[in-house]
Amino acid sequence: MSSADYRVNLLRCYGYLSDYIEQADFNIYNRALGTHNFGNSVNTDTYSQVALILRLINQKNQLVEIKNIITESLNELTEEERKILAYRYIKKYPLKGVMQKLSLTKGVYYVRIKKAINSFGSVLNAKGFDFDWYTSAYASKVWFKKLIKGANGYCDEV
């Protein structure tokens, strides 16, 4: 993955993060019930169950962190930049749909989307959230890759 791709991946996956976080809460709750032998818990020792719960809590916290980082970074962009990125990558409008919604020609669209992606990347970089951060903190983690690919099959594509 090139350093430009991570910005688009973050935007494409942003719309799903609230659902992922909610699902993580549900899984943590159900695992916690299992430590008290409620429900249909697997017969494992308490320490193993607690270790799994702690891992799930850590993953959920990482999802909250990445959602907050993206939100804060988007909020620092101009309204025009936020709109074009939101329509194209978060709401998944097709190219023609974005052009119609924003009354843009194809040429103007490409200039503005490139500028908006670069601005988003600049804000991320200024906060210390660059390609190396994304790769080490998220993209290298198997659980994150599975989560993203499972809910949004083209998240790794540009």
C-alpha positions as CSV (number, residue, x, y, z in Angstrom):
1,M,0.0,0.0,0.0
2,S,1.3,3.4,-0.9
3,S,1.3,6.3,1.6
4,A,-1.6,7.9,-0.3
5,D,-3.8,4.9,0.0
6,Y,-4.0,5.0,3.8
7,R,-5.9,8.3,3.7
8,V,-8.5,6.9,1.4
9,N,-8.8,3.7,3.4
10,L,-9.4,5.7,6.6
11,L,-12.1,7.7,4.8
12,R,-13.8,4.6,3.3
13,C,-13.9,2.8,6.6
14,Y,-14.9,5.8,8.7
15,G,-18.6,5.3,8.1
16,Y,-18.5,1.8,9.6
17,L,-16.6,2.6,12.8
18,S,-19.6,3.3,14.9
19,D,-21.1,0.0,14.0
20,Y,-17.8,-1.8,14.8
21,I,-17.6,-0.1,18.1
22,E,-21.2,-1.0,19.0
23,Q,-20.5,-4.6,18.0
24,A,-17.3,-4.6,20.1
25,D,-19.4,-3.5,23.1
26,F,-21.9,-6.2,22.5
27,N,-19.1,-8.9,22.3
28,I,-17.4,-7.6,25.5
29,Y,-20.7,-7.6,27.4
30,N,-21.5,-11.2,26.3
31,R,-18.0,-12.4,27.1
32,A,-18.3,-10.7,30.5
33,L,-21.5,-12.6,31.2
34,G,-19.7,-15.8,30.3
35,T,-17.3,-15.3,33.1
36,H,-20.2,-15.7,35.5
37,N,-21.5,-18.8,33.6
38,F,-24.5,-16.8,32.2
39,G,-25.7,-17.7,28.7
40,N,-24.0,-20.1,26.4
41,S,-20.4,-19.5,27.4
42,V,-17.6,-21.8,26.3
43,N,-16.1,-23.8,29.2
44,T,-12.8,-22.0,29.5
45,D,-11.0,-20.9,32.6
46,T,-11.7,-17.4,34.0
47,Y,-8.2,-16.2,33.2
48,S,-8.6,-17.1,29.6
49,Q,-12.0,-15.4,29.4
50,V,-10.6,-12.2,31.1
51,A,-7.6,-12.1,28.7
52,L,-10.0,-12.3,25.8
53,I,-12.2,-9.5,27.3
54,L,-9.2,-7.3,27.8
55,R,-8.0,-7.9,24.2
56,L,-11.5,-7.0,23.0
57,I,-11.5,-3.8,25.1
58,N,-8.2,-2.9,23.7
59,Q,-9.4,-3.4,20.1
60,K,-12.5,-1.3,20.9
61,N,-10.4,1.5,22.3
62,Q,-8.3,1.5,19.2
63,L,-11.5,1.8,17.0
64,V,-12.6,4.7,19.2
65,E,-9.2,6.3,18.8
66,I,-9.1,6.0,15.0
67,K,-12.7,7.3,14.7
68,N,-11.8,10.3,16.9
69,I,-8.6,11.0,14.8
70,I,-10.6,10.9,11.6
71,T,-13.4,13.1,13.0
72,E,-11.0,15.7,14.3
73,S,-9.0,15.7,11.1
74,L,-12.1,16.1,8.9
75,N,-13.3,19.0,11.1
76,E,-10.1,20.9,10.3
77,L,-10.9,20.8,6.5
78,T,-12.9,23.3,4.7
79,E,-16.6,22.6,4.2
80,E,-16.0,22.0,0.5
81,E,-13.2,19.5,1.2
82,R,-15.4,17.7,3.8
83,K,-18.3,17.4,1.4
84,I,-16.4,16.0,-1.5
85,L,-14.6,13.4,0.7
86,A,-17.8,12.5,2.5
87,Y,-19.9,12.0,-0.6
88,R,-17.2,10.0,-2.4
89,Y,-15.6,7.9,0.3
90,I,-17.8,7.9,3.4
91,K,-21.3,7.8,1.7
92,K,-19.9,5.9,-1.2
93,Y,-21.5,8.0,-4.0
94,P,-20.4,7.0,-7.5
95,L,-18.2,9.6,-9.3
96,K,-21.2,10.9,-11.3
97,G,-23.3,11.2,-8.2
98,V,-20.7,13.4,-6.5
99,M,-20.3,15.5,-9.6
100,Q,-24.1,16.0,-9.8
101,K,-24.5,16.7,-6.0
102,L,-21.8,19.3,-6.0
103,S,-22.4,20.6,-9.6
104,L,-18.9,19.8,-10.8
105,T,-17.4,19.0,-14.1
106,K,-15.2,15.9,-14.3
107,G,-12.0,18.0,-14.5
108,V,-13.0,20.1,-11.5
109,Y,-14.0,17.0,-9.5
110,Y,-10.6,15.5,-10.0
111,V,-8.7,18.6,-9.0
112,R,-10.9,19.1,-5.9
113,I,-10.8,15.5,-4.7
114,K,-7.0,15.4,-5.0
115,K,-6.8,18.7,-3.1
116,A,-9.1,17.4,-0.4
117,I,-7.3,14.1,0.0
118,N,-4.0,16.0,0.2
119,S,-5.4,18.4,2.8
120,F,-6.8,15.5,4.9
121,G,-3.3,13.9,4.7
122,S,-1.6,17.1,5.7
123,V,-3.9,17.4,8.8
124,L,-3.2,13.8,9.7
125,N,0.5,14.3,9.3
126,A,0.5,17.5,11.4
127,K,-1.1,15.5,14.2
128,G,1.5,12.8,13.9
129,F,-0.8,10.3,12.1
130,D,1.1,9.5,9.0
131,F,1.5,6.3,6.9
132,D,4.0,4.8,9.3
133,W,1.5,5.3,12.2
134,Y,-1.3,3.8,10.2
135,T,0.8,0.8,9.2
136,S,2.1,0.0,12.7
137,A,-1.0,0.9,14.7
138,Y,-3.7,-0.5,12.5
139,A,-2.9,-1.9,9.0
140,S,-0.5,-4.5,10.4
141,K,-3.0,-6.0,12.8
142,V,-4.8,-9.1,11.6
143,W,-8.0,-8.3,13.6
144,F,-8.2,-4.8,12.0
145,K,-7.7,-6.2,8.5
146,K,-10.4,-8.8,9.0
147,L,-12.8,-6.2,10.4
148,I,-12.3,-3.8,7.5
149,K,-12.4,-6.4,4.8
150,G,-15.4,-8.2,6.3
151,A,-17.6,-5.1,6.3
152,N,-16.2,-3.2,3.4
153,G,-14.7,-5.4,0.8
154,Y,-13.0,-2.7,-1.1
155,C,-11.4,-0.8,1.7
156,D,-7.9,-1.8,0.7
157,E,-8.5,-0.7,-2.9
158,V,-8.1,2.8,-4.2
